[in-house]
Amino acid sequence: MTLTTCLALLAFIAQVALGADVLVDWNIGYITVNRDGYNIRRAIGVNGAQPIPPIIATKGDTVFLKVHNSLDVSTTLHAHGLYQNGTNYMDGPAMITQCGIPPGGSFTYIYNLTQSGTYWIHAHDHHQNSDGLRTSFVIYDNDKPPYDYDEDILLTFEDWFREEFAEREAQTLNPDGPFPPPHGYGFGLIDGINGNYTKPLYFKPGRKYRIRLSNIGALNWFKFRVPGHRMQVIEVDGVYTEPLEVDAIDVGPAQRYSVLVTARETDIFNYRYNATLHANFIPATQGLSPIVYQGSIIYRKNAPFKQIPIVDESSLVTLNDINLTPLDREPELPVDRTVTYTLGNALYSTGQHLDYLNNITFRMPNVPTLYSALTMEGLAMDPQIYGPQTNALVLQHNEVVELLIHNPSNLPHPFHMHGHVFQITEYGPASLLFDDPEAPKNISTVRATGPPVKRDTMVLPEFNYIKVRVRADNPGIWMFHCHLDIHFAMGMAFAIVEAPDVLQQRMTVPPEMYELCSQQGISISGNAAGNNGLNLTGLPNPPILIPRNITTTL
């Protein structure tokens, strides 16, 4: 081997070890689109277009995502599922970990990729996710993945509505309008276009395919099936699992899975996969809800499509995530304390129906919560300084907390925890606040029987409770919220303030982040109101809950 060859090889090895710089440039602005094939509307695009191309990188890389805001309101971005360990200021939620990027402003997000898996990036300001500011984010393994497959395929699912989110939000929060407001019916998009017209998948006999399923929508579920094929789950929200064979997967908003699908042994027939757009709180209406989208799986051009008999849905083995086992087989974490929440919706003194957790409806503070945690010294351990409407949960460093969340309503809720994956240890019947004739009487308790599944987004079924465990090993401010965008807008969220004493010792916020605040006259120190001590003068008066029976929110 020549010296030149040796040096080139060493340079290549160093590049692989250190990772590459991935440069992405986004000019975020309004565009006019017809994404569903029927409705022309204003949306939010990147570089003048939608859908936004997925971001593809490899574990060990550093992604530089340069953002220029051409909107008329502020914007931020959240890399959904990234732990951001040590870089909490890059997590993205407006007024929680940063000030928004103002109109005409620019900012560069820097993501040091220490994870592999299936993730996504979306807006975290003004609920711009619903209007299209979202895309998948795939991080490949930098060494051999634990499973063998011949090809890696990404399927991105979205729901899409005729109206902009602001219109639907105004209808929902209008004190003088009906509640719930009239139901809207979304369309399903697969890889950015109407699900019935998306590009086919191409299979070769005998080969094995990893298919990544990413629901980046705002309201609806997608139930995925590949009739005539075997399907094994191997990843959930970026965490590898032991293989589990299923017939179908119900992918909730913000959830992601990878499945291994083995192709047929011959190319006599082509096949179709099904992706059913649905939400159980939207009335079944012919042609509107649910909608079954069918994508093509092509083995051979001009081959006929295999006619597979329709099966009873109840006969299918549909994934229950508590049956998954993480590949690392981490045992259940020992619990230091349990914190209990009950969610719901009620009429408040504003005349609006708002969502709540433990009767508190979430509202943004006047100072980003991260900056309060960094500047309030010893008082940072006191949840009062973060304001009543952030509903802050303060955690000690490395304690294991169990969240027991009751959902006594007739709606499922997909909850996302920033900065972590959590263990799901149990589902069971929720404690009802009121007698509800809709509540089933036969909900059973289901417990993890081995090492519990780990993920960052769970679906809490209607009339159920869930128990999740997480270790507070990532100091920072982390949102916990419902990922139905309308519910987040209605206040179903709280802030986890994790080890602020440790955070003060370890973290230095880049000055360009503080500059975003100064450009908009937003304070970067003090409590939630920007004051010293427990003086919260200047915060809006919190709305007062008017006791009444639980209502639906949509």
C-alpha positions, 0 to 999 in steps of 0.5 A: 500500500502506498503512502498516498493510499494509506493517508487517503484510507486514514482520512476516510476512516477519520471522516466516518468516525467523526461524521459529516457536516450536513448542510440544509437551507430553508427559506420558510414562507407562504405558498399556494398549493393543491396537495390533496388534488381537490383544494387550493389553499395557502400553506407554509412551504420551504424554498417555495415548495411543498412537500418539504424533502426529508432530511437524511443523515447518518449517526455521527453527522452534524446537521446545520439547518439554516432557517430564514423566516419569510412569514409574517409571524415568528417560527421555530423548529423541533427535531422530534425525537432527538434527545438534545442532551446538552443542547436543550436550547436547540429543542425548538418550542417557542417560549419554552427553550427559545424565542421564536425566529422573528419575521425576516430573521434567520437562525441556524439549528445545529443537531449533533446526531448521537441517535439513529432511527426514524424521526421528523422535523416540524414547526413548534410555534403558532401550530404551523405544523398543521399548515405544512411546515414538517418533514421526515428526518431519517438517521441511518446507522453508522455501522451495521444495523442489527437486522439484515435487509436489502432496501430501506424505504420511507413512507411519510403519512400526513393529514391535510385539511381544506382550511388553514389551522388558524381558521379551525382554531378560531372555530374551536375557541370561539366563545359564541360558537357551537362546541364542538364545532362542525367536524372537518374531514382531512385527506390523506397524503403519502409521501406528500401527495394524495395517498391514492396517487403516490409512487409505487414501491418496487419489490423483487422476489425473495428480498427483504425490505425495511419500511419506515412508517412516519405519521407527521400529521396533526389529527388522524391515525393511519392504519398500515397493512401489506396484505399477502406479506409478512410484517415484523416490527423492528423499530419504534420512535427511534428505538430498535425492538425485538422482531414482532410479527403483526398484520397491521399497525395503527400509527398515531400522530407523531409516531414512527415505526420500522417494519421488515417486509419479506417479498413473495417468492415469485413475480406472478402478481403485483400487490397493494398496501393499505393505509387507512386514514381515520380518527374514532372521534370523527363520525364515520361518513361514506367517502370522508371518514375513514378513507382507505388509501392503496399504494401499489407494490410492483413486482413486474410491470403489467403483472395483474394485481393479486385479488385478496379477500377482504378480512374482518378487521377484528381478526387481524393482529394489530400491534399493541405497543406494550407487547414490544420489547426493546432490543437492549432489554433494559428492565423496568426502572425502579420508581422514586415517585409517582405523579398523577395527572387527569386530563379533560376539557371544560368551560372556562371563565373566558367562555371557551372550552379548553383542555387541561391537565389537573385542571390547568390549561397551558399558556406560554410564559413571558420569558422562555422557561429555559432562561428562567431556569438558568437565571433564577439561581436556587429558586429554579427548583421552585415550580412557582417561578415558572408561572401557574399556566406552565404547570411545571413539573420539577425533577431532581437529577437522575430520579425516576418518575412514574407518570400516571395519566388518566384519560376519562374522556371518549377521545384518544390522545397521542402524548409526546415527551421531548428530550427522552424516551419513556418506558410504557409499563401499564394500561388500564381503566381510567378513574372517571370523574363523572358517570359516563354512559359511553365508558366501556365496562370491560377495559382490562389492565394490561401490563408489560410482562418483560422489559418494557417498550421505550418510545417518545410518543404514546397514544393514551386510549379513551377511558384508559390510564397509562403508566410511563417511567422515565429517568431524569438524566437529561437536564433541561426544559422538556415539553410534554403535550398532546400531539393533536395540534388542536388539543395543544392549542387548547392547553393540553400540555405541561413543562418538565423542568429537569434538574435546573440546578445541574443545568445552571452548572453545565449549560451556556446558551449561544448568544445568537439565541438571546439575540432572537429575544432582544430583537422582539423585546423579550426578556432573557432572565427572571421568572415567568413574568420577567421579575425577581423572586416569586413576583409574577406581576405581568402574567395574564390572569389564568382562566378559571375552570367552571366545573361541569361534565367532561366534554369532547374537544372535537 
